[in-house]
Amino acid sequence: MRPQILTVVLAGVCQATWAQADGFWPVIGGLPFDSGFALGVQYRNASLLDGQAQFRARAVVSVRRYEHGELWFALPHLAGDRIFAELTLRYRNYPEENFWGIGPKTPRAAESNYRLEDFRYGATVGLKPRRWLQLGASAAMTRVNAGPGGDRHSPSIEQRFEPVAVPGLEQQPDYYDAGLFARVDYRNREESPSAGGLYEARLAWFGDRELGRYSFRRYTIDLRQFFPAPATGGVIALRGLALFSETRPGQQVPFYLLPTAGGGNDLRGFRQYRFRDRHALILNAEYRHPVHRYVDVVGFADAGRVMSRREELGLRGLEASAGFGGRVKFRGRMLVGIDLGFSREGFRWWIRSAELF
């Protein structure tokens, strides 16, 4: 726990101190939960073409051999700030990702792990007809390699599961994907908003370029709302997230691209990626209360589930977790946070450098 706390504290200091500064800077953290202490370097230049273009390069590695590298180039203010465009190039190597099987009732004893490696390059272009509205489209190509995991504390995925129970385990196709999105953002500020909302809808097509067995569509709806509580000076924050994966007959969704529930990003009383299936529903509620200029306390309730059929969507059968936490802020940014979540499977600590939403 101590190395993880140190990672997030230093990451928060880095973000608050030099996140917007040009040049070379160290990077601390920024990898998935449970990846261990991570360290890297970043180069940033936001002054290209008289401020009309931005560039970022980043490379990070952790003590558990997680690797992440990316190049990012953006034109955020085209046509009088009405058009934006981005190009991305990303490499990831995550050698110890958790897997318990597919479905909402997977047993805890089925824990295993796998390696996920991918190389992705893509482009996004969009319109900003209003300050609060974005409409856009994206396209990308991805090469995936999934295989045996490197965590010695649990079996590798192929030792626990037969290939027929894990689509995409034996062979992984190269993917092309294309998508559309719409985003409405009228929050009063991006960092720790106290009022307003953020609503986003996405539609993406994933095409299996090689095997002809793993093409699918992904629908994502992400709704976030923030209400001030004048009587106490706190903030009520709500989120609803739904993901749907649809396939044609004879097609499947690879296990590593299935929606998940569980972990520091949604159900905080469960292990990371504890449940996964074709569809997922996540509901989060937080009350954030300032107790000092630099300190907030948080109470939260999470609920969610995964499901194999869209018709099962509803509030019955939701997994639940609840808990509390604290946030330390610096220069208007969150420096470090701690969440303690409880569920029917016990409790989990999560050390974070940003709000859940």
N, C-alpha and C positions, 0 to 999 in steps of 0.2 A: 504493500500500500504506500509506503513512504516514497519509493521512486516515482510512483504514479502521481502523488501529490506534488512532488518536486517538479515533475514534467509540466503539469498544468499550471503551477504558479509561475514558472519561468516562461511558459508559453504566453500566459496572460500579460506578463511584464513586456515581453517582446511585442505583442499585438498593440498594447496601449502606448508603447514608446516609439516604435518605428514602423508600424504597419503601413503608414502612408508615406514613408520616406523613400526617396529614390536611392539606388546604389545597392551594394552587396550588404546583406545582413544575415545573421544566424537565424535558423528556424528551430524551434523547440516544440515538439508535439505535432499535432495536426494529422495523426494517423488514427485508425479505428480504435474504439475501446478495446482494452485487453492486449494491445500491441506492445506494451512496455515503453520504457524511456526511449524517446525518439529525438534525433538531432540531425540538422541539415543546414543548407545554405539557400538563400534566395537572392536573386537579382531583380530589381524593379526599376522601370523607367516610365513615368507617366507624363513626360514632357516631349514626346516625339511629335514631329509635325506641328510644332507650336501648341502642344497640349491637345491636339486632336486625336492622337493615338497613344496607346498604352501597351507596355510589354512586361511580362513577368516570366521568370524561369525559376524552378524550385526543385530541389532534390532532398529527400528525407529518408533516413534509415533508422530502425529501432533495434533494441537489444534482442528482440525476439525474431530478428531477421525480416521484419516487414520493410518493404521498399516502396517508395512512391516518387515519381519524377514527372514533371509537367512543364510544358511551354504554353503560354497564353498571350494572344495578341488581340487587341480590341480597338475598334473605332466607335466610341460611345456617343459622339455628338455630331453625326453627319446630318446634313440638310437642316441646319439650324436646330439641332438637338431633336429632330423628329425621327431619325433613323439610327439604328445601332447595328454593329456587326462584330462577331467574335470568331476567332480560330483557336482551336485547342489541340494539343498533342499530349497524351498521357500514357505513362507506364505504371503498372501496379504489380507487386508480388506480395501476396498475403499468405504465408505458409501454414497458418494455424486457425483457420476459420471453423466455427462451431457448426455441427449438424446433428440433429436428433431424428431425422426422418421427415416425411412429408405428411401433413395433416394436423388437425387441431388437438389431437389426443396422444401425441407421441410420448412415450415414457421417459422419465429422467435417466433410467439406466441405459437408454439407447445412445448416449452421448458418443460422438466421434468427431473427427476433424479432417479437414481437407485443405489443399493448397489451391488458391485462386490467383492466376496470373493473367493479365490482359494488357493489350496495347491498343489504344483507341485514338483516332484523330477525327475531328469533326468541325462543323461550322454552324453558326447561328446568325440569323438576320431577323431584324424586327422593326416595328413601327411604334412610335410613341405619339398617337394622335392627341392625347391629353397627358398632363403631368402625372396623373394617377393611373394611366392605362397603357399596357404594353401588349402588342400582338406580334407573334413571331413564328418562325419555322426553323427547323434544325435538320441536319443530316450528318451521319457519321459512319465510319467503318471500324469494326472491332475484331481483333484476333484474341481468342481465349484459349487458355491452357488450364484445365482443372485436373487435379490428381491427388495422390497420397499426401496426407498431412504430416506435419513435422512435430506435433505436440506429443511428448512422451507420456503425458498424464491421461490420455484417452486414446482408444484405438483409432487407426486411420480408417477413413470412410469405407474403403474396399474390404476391410477386415470385418466390418459390422454389417454391411448391407450388400445384397445381391444387386447386380447392375440393373435388373428389370425394375427394381424398386426405386431407382435413382436415375431419372431421365438425364442424359447428357454426361453420365459418369465415364463411360468407355470412350466416347468420341465427342469432341466439341467442335461445332462448326464456326467458321468465320461469319460475322454478321455485318449486314448493312442495316441501318435503321434511319427512319425519317419521322419527323414529328411536327405537330402544331401546338401552340400554347397561347393562352390568354391570361393576363395577370392584372388584377385591380389592387392597387396599393394606396390606401389613404391613411396609413399610420402617421402619427405625429412625428415619429423619428424611427430610424432603422434600428439603432441600438436601444434595447430595453424600452420599447414603446409603452406608453401609458394610456393611449386612446387610439381609436381607429381600427382598421382591419386590413387583412391581406388575403385575397381570394385568388386561387390559381387553378386552372384546368389544363390538362395535357392529354394529348393523344399521340401515341407512338406506334409505328410499325417496325417489327424486327423480322428481317428476312434471313433465313438460313441459306447461305450462298453455296454450300457444298453438299450437305447430306440430304437436304429436302425433307427433314423430319421435325425441325424445331423452329418453325416460323409462328409468330403470334402477334397480337395487338395488346397494348397496355394503355389503360385509361387511368388517370390519376386526378383526384379532386382533393385539394388542400385548402381548408378554410380556417382562418385564424382571426380572432376578435379580441379586443382589449378594452376594458372598461375601467375608468378611474373610480376609486372608492373614496369620495371626499371626506366622509366621516372619519376615516382612519388614515388617509393619506396613502393607501396601498393601491394595488392594481389587481383586477381579476382578469386572467388570461385564459382563453379557451381555444382548443384546436380540434378539428375533425378531419381525419385523413382516410381516404378510401382508395384502394388500388384494385383494379380488375384486369385479369389476363384472359384473353379470348383466343381460341384456336379453331381452325377448320378441322374437319375429320382427318384423322391420320397424322395430326401434328401434336407436339407436346411442348411444354415450357421447360427448358433445362433447370435443374435443381438450383443452380447458382444464380439464376435470374428470377426465381420465385419471390414474391413479397414475403416479408418476415414480420414477426411481432415478438417483442422481448428485448430488453436491454436498455442502455442509457438513452436511446433515442425515442422510446415509446413506453413500454411496460417496464418500469424501473424496478419492480420487485422480482423480475425473472432474469435468467441468464441471457447474454447477447445472442440474438437469432434463435431463441428457444423454440419458436414455432414458425413453420413456413408452409405455404400452399398457394394455389392459383390466385386467390383473392384475399384481401385483408382490410379490416376496419380498425382504426385507432382513434380513441377519444382521450383527450387530456384536459385537465382543469388545474390551474394554479392560482393561489393567492400570494402575491408578492408584497411584503410589508417592509418599509424602510425602518430600521431601528437606529441608524446612524447615517451620517453623510456618505460613508463608504461601505455600509453593511446593510443587506436585506436578508430577511428570513422568508422562507417559502414553505407553504403547505400544498400538497398536490394529491390528486387522484387520477389514476390512469385506468383505462379499460380498453379491451380490444380482443380480436380473435382473427384467425385465418380460417379459410373455408375452401372446399373444392368446387362448389357450385355457387354461382351468383345468387341463385334463389334462396340461399341460406342467409343472405345479408339481413341483419336485424340486431336487436339488442339482447336477444336471448343467447345464453351460453357464452357471454363475454368473460374473458379472464380479467381479473381485477388486481390492482396494486395501489397502494397509497403510502404516503410518507411525508417527510419534511426535509428541509435543507437550508443552506445558507449561501449567500453570494457576497463576495468582496469586490468592490468596484474601484476603478482608478481612472481619472481623466474621462469620465463618462462611459467607460467600457468595463465590461465584466473582466475581472482579473482572475478569479478562481471561484469555483462553486463546488459544494458537496451535497449530494442527494442520498438519502437513505430510504430505500423503497422496500415495502413488505408485501408478500403475497402468500398464497397457499404453499409455495415451495421455499419459504424462508425469507431472507432479506439479502439485499445487495447494496454495496456502496458504489457510487459513481462520482468520480472526480471530473469536473468539466471546466472548460474555458469559455463557454458560450451558453446562453440560455437554450433550453430545449426547443423553443420556438418564439 
